[in-house]
Amino acid sequence: MATILAATILGSCTSASPASGNALKAAGPPAVGILGFPHAQVGKTYRFAFPLLVNTSKNTLRVTSWRLDNVPKGAKVTGYALYSMKDTNGYILDSRDGDPSTPSERDMTKMPNYLGKPIVIRSHGDTGDYYAMVKVKVVGHIRKHLTGCRVSYTQYSENYTQPVHCEYALDMK
């Protein structure tokens, strides 16, 4: 489901429900374009990178989760992962599980998943070596793009949630 969280909430926070945040700026190709596969197939699983994040505020924050807000009929989010660019030899934008033509260094099923690791972003800093991905299985015909990356974070023991641009296409021809 689209509400599966990529990282567990870390530490105790005083807010009952998250406030709308504005401390993050999305960066990298997912922040400005559309990632996707032109010939998606039912039964296949695809992964897409979330945008990299930059903290535009004067205060350190801690990213606690990522999620995809809009998942169309025919697509099913089956998980989230947090990867290190050191392990994946860079920022992998997309991947298809079980693709025999995928080089082993791009096979995300074999990469260490740092899910639950605290991602601390200092003032005007970025996510550094880490990036999140969503794992999506095609379960039926998809007519719309997957959209709306949402990031949750804490700052001064307060919970915030903020949407950032992302769009993923699983086009079926």
C-alpha positions as a LaTeX table, in Angstrom:
\begin{tabular}{lrrr}
\hline
Residue & $x$ (\AA) & $y$ (\AA) & $z$ (\AA) \\
\hline
Met1 & 0.00 & 0.00 & 0.00 \\
Ala2 & 1.05 & 3.56 & $-0.59$ \\
Thr3 & 1.15 & 4.26 & 3.11 \\
Ile4 & 3.92 & 1.78 & 3.92 \\
Leu5 & 6.72 & 3.84 & 5.46 \\
Ala6 & 10.31 & 3.64 & 4.33 \\
Ala7 & 11.88 & 4.29 & 7.70 \\
Thr8 & 10.63 & 3.97 & 11.21 \\
Ile9 & 9.98 & 7.13 & 13.16 \\
Leu10 & 12.97 & 7.80 & 15.36 \\
Gly11 & 12.76 & 9.30 & 18.81 \\
Ser12 & 9.75 & 10.73 & 20.56 \\
Cys13 & 7.96 & 13.74 & 19.18 \\
Thr14 & 5.42 & 15.98 & 20.78 \\
Ser15 & 3.15 & 16.66 & 17.79 \\
Ala16 & 0.06 & 14.45 & 17.56 \\
Ser17 & $-0.19$ & 14.89 & 13.80 \\
Pro18 & 2.51 & 16.28 & 11.55 \\
Ala19 & 2.51 & 19.91 & 10.58 \\
Ser20 & 3.03 & 20.94 & 6.99 \\
Gly21 & 6.77 & 21.43 & 6.47 \\
Asn22 & 8.78 & 23.53 & 4.05 \\
Ala23 & 12.39 & 22.91 & 5.06 \\
Leu24 & 13.20 & 20.49 & 2.24 \\
Lys25 & 14.08 & 21.10 & $-1.38$ \\
Ala26 & 14.04 & 18.20 & $-3.84$ \\
Ala27 & 17.11 & 17.77 & $-6.05$ \\
Gly28 & 18.28 & 15.46 & $-8.80$ \\
Pro29 & 16.48 & 14.07 & $-11.88$ \\
Pro30 & 13.39 & 12.76 & $-10.01$ \\
Ala31 & 12.73 & 16.30 & $-8.77$ \\
Val32 & 12.35 & 17.76 & $-12.27$ \\
Gly33 & 11.49 & 14.97 & $-14.69$ \\
Ile34 & 9.65 & 11.71 & $-15.11$ \\
Leu35 & 11.35 & 8.37 & $-14.49$ \\
Gly36 & 9.83 & 5.30 & $-16.00$ \\
Phe37 & 9.63 & 2.26 & $-18.18$ \\
Pro38 & 7.91 & 2.45 & $-21.58$ \\
His39 & 6.92 & $-1.24$ & $-21.74$ \\
Ala40 & 5.90 & $-2.17$ & $-18.19$ \\
Gln41 & 4.50 & $-5.67$ & $-17.78$ \\
Val42 & 2.00 & $-7.19$ & $-15.38$ \\
Gly43 & 3.77 & $-9.27$ & $-12.74$ \\
Lys44 & 7.06 & $-7.33$ & $-12.95$ \\
Thr45 & 8.50 & $-5.23$ & $-10.13$ \\
Tyr46 & 10.11 & $-1.83$ & $-10.73$ \\
Arg47 & 12.04 & 0.50 & $-8.43$ \\
Phe48 & 12.29 & 4.28 & $-8.61$ \\
Ala49 & 14.54 & 6.68 & $-6.72$ \\
Phe50 & 13.03 & 9.44 & $-4.65$ \\
Pro51 & 14.54 & 12.89 & $-5.15$ \\
Leu52 & 17.62 & 13.74 & $-3.14$ \\
Leu53 & 16.85 & 16.19 & $-0.35$ \\
Val54 & 18.43 & 19.49 & 0.68 \\
Asn55 & 17.64 & 21.13 & 4.02 \\
Thr56 & 16.99 & 24.82 & 3.26 \\
Ser57 & 16.35 & 25.74 & 6.90 \\
Lys58 & 18.72 & 27.02 & 9.56 \\
Asn59 & 18.14 & 23.94 & 11.73 \\
Thr60 & 19.16 & 20.30 & 11.53 \\
Leu61 & 16.38 & 17.84 & 10.73 \\
Arg62 & 15.97 & 14.08 & 10.75 \\
Val63 & 14.15 & 12.33 & 7.91 \\
Thr64 & 11.88 & 9.65 & 9.35 \\
Ser65 & 10.00 & 8.29 & 6.33 \\
Trp66 & 9.20 & 8.50 & 2.65 \\
Arg67 & 6.09 & 7.46 & 0.80 \\
Leu68 & 4.37 & 7.75 & $-2.53$ \\
Asp69 & 1.02 & 9.58 & $-2.29$ \\
Asn70 & $-0.70$ & 8.70 & $-5.56$ \\
Val71 & $-0.60$ & 5.10 & $-6.72$ \\
Pro72 & $-2.98$ & 4.37 & $-9.60$ \\
Lys73 & $-5.06$ & 1.25 & $-10.06$ \\
Gly74 & $-2.90$ & $-1.54$ & $-11.47$ \\
Ala75 & 0.17 & $-0.59$ & $-9.42$ \\
Lys76 & 0.97 & $-1.81$ & $-5.92$ \\
Val77 & 3.70 & $-0.40$ & $-3.69$ \\
Thr78 & 5.41 & $-3.42$ & $-2.14$ \\
Gly79 & 8.10 & $-1.64$ & $-0.17$ \\
Tyr80 & 10.60 & 1.11 & 0.30 \\
Ala81 & 14.36 & 0.95 & 0.69 \\
Leu82 & 17.25 & 3.19 & 1.65 \\
Tyr83 & 20.50 & 2.68 & $-0.25$ \\
Ser84 & 24.03 & 4.01 & $-0.03$ \\
Met85 & 25.64 & 5.46 & $-3.16$ \\
Lys86 & 28.86 & 3.76 & $-2.06$ \\
Asp87 & 27.20 & 0.33 & $-2.29$ \\
Thr88 & 25.31 & 1.04 & $-5.52$ \\
Asn89 & 28.19 & 2.84 & $-7.24$ \\
Gly90 & 26.18 & 6.06 & $-7.56$ \\
Tyr91 & 22.59 & 7.24 & $-7.53$ \\
Ile92 & 20.51 & 4.56 & $-9.27$ \\
Leu93 & 17.38 & 6.23 & $-10.66$ \\
Asp94 & 15.39 & 3.14 & $-11.60$ \\
Ser95 & 15.69 & $-0.62$ & $-11.76$ \\
Arg96 & 13.64 & $-3.67$ & $-12.70$ \\
Asp97 & 13.78 & $-6.67$ & $-10.36$ \\
Gly98 & 14.64 & $-9.95$ & $-12.07$ \\
Asp99 & 15.92 & $-8.34$ & $-15.28$ \\
Pro100 & 18.73 & $-10.62$ & $-16.55$ \\
Ser101 & 20.23 & $-7.73$ & $-18.55$ \\
Thr102 & 20.72 & $-5.67$ & $-15.37$ \\
Pro103 & 24.40 & $-5.57$ & $-14.38$ \\
Ser104 & 25.00 & $-7.04$ & $-10.92$ \\
Glu105 & 26.13 & $-3.67$ & $-9.56$ \\
Arg106 & 22.66 & $-2.31$ & $-10.40$ \\
Asp107 & 20.65 & $-5.25$ & $-9.03$ \\
Met108 & 18.90 & $-3.55$ & $-6.13$ \\
Thr109 & 17.73 & $-6.90$ & $-4.71$ \\
Lys110 & 21.35 & $-7.61$ & $-3.80$ \\
Met111 & 22.19 & $-4.22$ & $-2.30$ \\
Pro112 & 22.28 & $-3.56$ & 1.46 \\
Asn113 & 19.11 & $-1.81$ & 2.61 \\
Tyr114 & 19.66 & 0.78 & 5.35 \\
Leu115 & 15.98 & 1.14 & 6.12 \\
Gly116 & 15.62 & 2.54 & 9.64 \\
Lys117 & 18.98 & 4.33 & 9.60 \\
Pro118 & 18.57 & 7.89 & 10.82 \\
Ile119 & 19.11 & 10.37 & 7.99 \\
Val120 & 20.24 & 13.59 & 9.62 \\
Ile121 & 20.44 & 16.62 & 7.36 \\
Arg122 & 22.29 & 19.59 & 8.77 \\
Ser123 & 21.33 & 23.18 & 7.93 \\
His124 & 21.78 & 23.75 & 4.18 \\
Gly125 & 23.12 & 20.20 & 3.83 \\
Asp126 & 21.82 & 17.26 & 1.86 \\
Thr127 & 21.09 & 13.57 & 2.33 \\
Gly128 & 24.71 & 12.83 & 1.54 \\
Asp129 & 25.43 & 9.25 & 0.55 \\
Tyr130 & 21.86 & 7.96 & 0.98 \\
Tyr131 & 18.80 & 7.85 & $-1.22$ \\
Ala132 & 15.38 & 6.22 & $-0.93$ \\
Met133 & 13.59 & 4.07 & $-3.49$ \\
Val134 & 10.03 & 2.83 & $-3.86$ \\
Lys135 & 9.35 & $-0.72$ & $-5.06$ \\
Val136 & 6.24 & $-1.08$ & $-7.27$ \\
Lys137 & 4.68 & $-4.24$ & $-8.66$ \\
Val138 & 2.44 & $-4.07$ & $-11.72$ \\
Val139 & $-0.72$ & $-6.01$ & $-10.82$ \\
Gly140 & $-2.99$ & $-4.79$ & $-13.62$ \\
His141 & $-3.30$ & $-2.28$ & $-16.43$ \\
Ile142 & $-1.92$ & 1.12 & $-15.41$ \\
Arg143 & $-3.39$ & 4.23 & $-17.05$ \\
Lys144 & $-1.88$ & 7.01 & $-14.90$ \\
His145 & 1.56 & 7.90 & $-13.57$ \\
Leu146 & 2.57 & 7.38 & $-9.95$ \\
Thr147 & 3.06 & 10.80 & $-8.34$ \\
Gly148 & 3.56 & 12.71 & $-5.13$ \\
Cys149 & 6.57 & 11.91 & $-3.02$ \\
Arg150 & 5.99 & 12.74 & 0.64 \\
Val151 & 8.78 & 13.08 & 3.17 \\
Ser152 & 8.27 & 13.10 & 6.93 \\
Tyr153 & 10.87 & 14.55 & 9.27 \\
Thr154 & 11.42 & 15.85 & 12.75 \\
Gln155 & 12.90 & 19.17 & 13.72 \\
Tyr156 & 13.13 & 20.28 & 17.36 \\
Ser157 & 10.99 & 17.31 & 18.43 \\
Glu158 & 8.16 & 18.40 & 16.12 \\
Asn159 & 6.83 & 16.19 & 13.30 \\
Tyr160 & 6.52 & 17.59 & 9.79 \\
Thr161 & 5.39 & 16.21 & 6.47 \\
Gln162 & 6.21 & 17.77 & 3.13 \\
Pro163 & 5.36 & 16.85 & $-0.45$ \\
Val164 & 8.15 & 17.01 & $-3.04$ \\
His165 & 7.80 & 16.57 & $-6.78$ \\
Cys166 & 8.22 & 13.13 & $-8.29$ \\
Glu167 & 6.55 & 11.31 & $-11.16$ \\
Tyr168 & 7.05 & 7.73 & $-12.29$ \\
Ala169 & 5.66 & 6.17 & $-15.47$ \\
Leu170 & 4.88 & 2.50 & $-15.91$ \\
Asp171 & 3.52 & 2.81 & $-19.43$ \\
Met172 & 1.81 & $-0.21$ & $-20.88$ \\
Lys173 & 1.65 & $-0.48$ & $-24.66$ \\
\hline
\end{tabular}
